[in-house]
């Protein structure tokens, strides 16, 4: 009987220590969630600011003398383009004068690219 009590005390101590460790792990994860929330909420706010300044930006882009593939003027939603600096193949989500909104990888998400940073890809 004394051995059974001793075993239960040991199990209870181990269980308590594991509970404390779990508490601090969960506490650490809340900091990670705050960072993720800050990152994604900040990107939504920047998208809203970007739409507010898009008219001004489009006017500025129309007057730039950047050289680009003229076939990008005819690109439409769903077409494929290639990012010049790393060769990444991306899908076009939206087109505006002077820039193209493309979907990169899961980590990159969607992003506006100037036409000079992209090249046209023939659809098979």
Beta strands, then each sheet from edge to edge (+ up, - down):
strand 1: 80-83
strand 2: 89-96
strand 3: 99-103
strand 4: 110-114
strand 5: 118-120
sheet 1: 4+ 3- 2+ 1- 5+
end
